[in-house]
Amino acid sequence: MEDERKFLAEWITHFLKSRDMIFRTLESIDRHEQYDLRVKHKNKEQFVIAEPIFRAEILGKLKQDKHFILIGFHTEENFQFILANWKQLASFPNLTIYTINPLSEPDKKWVISPYVHQRICDAASLKAGLRAMYETVIPLSQEKIKSLIKQKE
């Protein structure tokens, strides 16, 4: 599990640095004692929670007054967690969730901000809309995740 968290933290670090080539706001990314990473931008500070498979304990780590990135693997389990906890996740205005599959083509990541999405989405079509977005990335199985981590080593 620790190797998987490290993989996710490295992936989001590379992604944020790459994206910053356009925005030029990133000041630093470093380890944090309470969260996996702290990302300092010129105008805000974000905290990264890297969890291969999302669990209820994650909800207790989120705070209303902080900016968070939650990153995990693109699995059906993580999708079901998001659906099951949608109302609570959507209550955090500064939460962005990434699920990733580096092996997927063409899209390798699914990104959603539940707070924003909740405000623009019709409640009746929420589940179908999220499912359609989720399916743009190929889901990973536990076996594929293990294989991915071994390849990285």
PyMOL commands that set and color helices and strands:
alter all, ss='L'
color gray80, all
select helices_A, chain A and resi 2-23+57-61+76-84+86-89+114-120+123-134+142-152
alter helices_A, ss='H'
color red, helices_A
select strands_A, chain A and resi 26-31+37-41+45-50+67-73+95-100+109-112
alter strands_A, ss='S'
color yellow, strands_A
deselect
rebuild
show_as cartoon
